[in-house]
Amino acid sequence: MSTLVVLGAQWGDEGKGKITDYLAEKADYIVRYQGGDNAGHTVKVGDQEYKLHLIPSGIFYGDKSCIIGNGVVVNPKSLVKEIEYLKEKGIGVENLRVSDRAHIIFPYHLKLDELEERKKGIEKIGTTVKGIGPCYRDKVDRVGLRICDAEYRESFEEKLRKNIREKNEIITKLYGEEPLDEESIVQEYRGYLDQIEKYVEDTSVTVDSAIKSDKKVLFEGAQGTLLDLDFGTYPYLTSSHPISGGVPIGAGISPLAIERVLGVVKAYTTRVGKGPFPTELFDEMGDAIREKGHEYGTTTGRARRCGWLDMVMLNYAVRINGLTDIAVTRLDTLGGFEKLKLCVGYELEGERIVDFPASLETLSKCEPVYEEIDGWDDKEMEGVEDYEKLPENAKRYIEKIEELTGVRVSIVSIGPKRNETIIRNALI
């Protein structure tokens, strides 16, 4: 058995797509276990850049099984669009499989997401308005519709029409908006579900069989630890569980099947949306990191907030996820700066703390305690393929992360391309 979870150890956008794509070369199965098309993975293959939202990054290898698990909420319209996008690029999707237990996102989920955000005004969560939260809410409320339900078309459409009418009551009476067209939604989504039908199966059985057959299985998370519904910066988070604990539920496997957990960590910290961010930079340095790192959302295009690497947050992610390994990405972005900083603790009302607080009010009062580290020259990193040939100060930066977390840094990424990935320790 060889299983590896790849997840974000910060607020998402850590570069999981590239790392998953790289590791997928040696995997047999790549499994997405939570989230929806609010996620965005950018993968660069040669000179071609691809943007994915639902389909696992391993799809670029034609011989890999790519699975969308039951913990994912699926907008069939988005999935069909992504399949067509890949086909147009010459990428085959024959090995794609979608869980029959995955819940379906409908237009009323998107509409309610939009209206709820608008109503909150300055207190809005900052969602991608992709209907993710409202769909997970219906799942918990036990009124959601799953992909397997579509097999029995008559009862499925009856339930869908009932849901549309009930959501239209909210849309019209609470928000004063025009109702959604029931018939057009039913017809449109009938077509999308027909198109994805050939990819649907009980993926829990598929993944379990793969593990029992000693296949190499890679589990791919979306978003990041600090966006987890229970352990993230509530309420500014996602509606699912990106942490390693979300894998057994979202993929339908035993928790005992997980062997290793790789936390992907950007060499600095970024965040999209609202909420406290202790190491956020509001100066020219923050702007310089944003521009050099092209820190704009894959899904939304929104500018990301940028700050120094937060070791309090990272150690929290180590503990919550049981990280066995770390992948540091975007190390190249920090090249060329004379001095760098690492947040090694918080000061809270005159007291030094090293544990990440639950309360956002408490977090907003935390002042970062920094250690300063010498930077390195950009040019020293060009063409480097071996860890020992990295600039000395870049290696010190990596080794400081290891010292402060007690977790080995097994992968160092120094650019967006596959060959700009340094492996210090084989994972799969």
C-alpha positions, 0 to 999 in steps of 0.5 A: 500500500502506498497512499499520500495526501497532498493538502494546503497548509495555509489559506489555500493557493499554495501551489498544490496543483503543481506539486500534485501534478509532479507527484502524479507521474508516479501515482496510479490514482489521483483522488480529489476529496472535497471542495468544488469549482471554487478551487483553482489549480494552475499547472504548467506543462512545458510552455503550456499553462492549464487552469483546472477547477474540478478535475484532479491535476493528474489528468495530464498523464494519460495512464492515471485514474483521476477521481472526483470523490463523494466529498466534492460538490459538483456543478455539472455545467462546470465539469462539462466545460472543463472536460471540453476545455481539456479535450480542446487542448488535446488532453484525454479524459477517458480515465476520469471518474466521478462519485455517484454520491457527490452532491450537485450544485444547481443555479439556485445555489449560485444565486443564493450565494450571490444574494447572501454575500450582497446582503452582508455588505461589508461583513461578507465572507468573500466567497467565490459565489460558486454556490459551494456553501449553499450546496453543502448546506443543502447536503447537511439539511438533507434536501440536496440531490446527488449524482446517483439520484439522476439515475431515476430521472422522474423522481429526480426531476420531481425533487429538483422542481420542488427545490427550485420552487422552495428556493424561489420563495426565498429569492423572491420574498426575502431578496425581492429578486425575479424567480429562476426559471424552473423548466429551463434549469431542469432541461439544461441540467438534464443535458449536463448530467447525460454528458457526465453519466459515463464517468460516474461510478461508486468511487469509494469501491474503486479507491478501496480496491486500488489501495488493497491492490497495492496501487499508489494513490494520491489524495488531492485537497483544495483550499487549505488548512486555515479554510477548514470548516472546523479548524479554519479562521471561522467564518472566513473559510470554505464549507468543507474539510481540506485537512487530512481528516477530510480524506476518509470521509471525502474519498470513502476510505478507512483513516487507517489507509493514510500513510503520509501527509504532505503539506504544501507551504508557500515560502511566504503567506497569502490570503484571499478574502476577509479575516485577520492576517497577522503577517500581512504586509501593507507596504512596498514589500507586500506589493513586490511579493504580489507582483513577482509571485503573480498573486492573483486568484486562478478562479476569481482573478482577485489580488491576494493579500501577501505577508511573511511566512507565519510559523505559528500558523504552519505549526498549527497545520502540522499538528492538525494534519499530522504532516509527515512532509512539507513542500515549499513552493514559490521560493524563487519569488523571495529571491532578490530581497536583501532581508526576509522575515519569519514569524516565530510567535505572536505577542498578545497583550504583552504575552508571547504565544505560539499556539494559533488562537480560535477566536478571530478577535484574539487573532486580530490582536496578535502582533507577529514576532519576527526573526530576520534572515538574509536574502539571496540573489535571484540569479543564483537560483536559475537552472538549479536542479539539485538542493545543494546547489541552491544559494546558501541563504535559500538553504538556510531558509528551508532548514529554518522551516524544518527546525521550527516545525520538526518536519522534513522539507521533502520538496522545494519548488523554484518555479512553475514548471515541472523541471523546477522542482527539487526532490529531497526525499521520495514520497510515492 
